[in-house]
Amino acid sequence: MANKKPLVIVTRRLPDVIETRMMELFDCRLNVDDAPMSQKELVQALQEADVLVPTVTDRIEAAALSQAGPRLKLIASFGTGIDHIDLKTARQRGITVTNTPGVLTEDTADMTMAMMLALPRRLSEGERLVRAGKWRGWGPTSMLGHRIWGKRLGIIGMGRIGQAVARRARGFGLAVHYHNRRRVHGDIEAELEATYWESLDQMLSRMDIVSIHCPHTPATYHLLSARRLRLLSEHAYIVNTSRGEVIDENALARLMEAGEIAGAALDVFEHEPAINPKLLRMENVILLPHMGSATLEGRLAMGEKVIINIKTFADGHTPPDRVLETMF
Ligand code: 8YV
């Protein structure tokens, strides 16, 4: 690949400047319509490309990867989450996989914080009321929510985004608690004044707000199972900007219907873009279209990372954001 431009197939539209730069550097096939590829189209792309640039909307599983052509050597994913790619099969077929970590941390943490503030204070509900023309004026007991300051926040997954959320949460007077596979360094714990819970179950039963920041892996699939969701207090709120699959969405909807959980703010869904119809009917739920990292600045930085990964690889070096199965 070192001597000629690699054929790079991009599965979705990327910001203009990124596409322009890609076309200068590589032999590029873009998706001008931005329609998500069917599985058949995806397999065809895998058969033809030297480099595939997919996103979260492409399922690159073993069945598809096993049909990849001999030229395919790199999958440079546009995004941080990597659960849409079967890393084991990619490794077995000698395909390098990269992602775009770090550059969407702050945006995702901002969005999480916005959701965390909006949910107990009933922002979406209030706006729906006004827009529906049903607001009859201020009242001392109308639209009462719950105070955020002084509450306990339980962060599941204390990686980059979890820590960025913790930093913000402290500014809003939340006490930070967390569960992680590994306890984070003492200096970070001290800076964030964060309390570590080795037992997720024990943490869940004591939190006012729970926010999910772990990746979706086989180990975290339905980490918030029906049993664990039942450990939450009926006053607790759940925020999810990670991956829908980490929560048993059906169980969540059932428990919310029964009034056993106070509310949920969800930016990601188990079967997105499909959403559990029960959730759609509830007022105490904020539903967003997977927009946690959707800033222009973030998308440009992600695109730059994709370009650097491809260029480095094409020049014969290890790309900076290489993903290994052992990382998860
Ligand atoms: C991206 C995300 O927008 O990066 C991720 O893992 O979930 C999103 O913020 C999307 O994945 C891009 O492919």
Residues whose N, C-alpha, C, O or C-beta is under 5 A from the ligand:
A	BS01	8YV	T55 V56 F78 G79 T80 G81 S242 S293
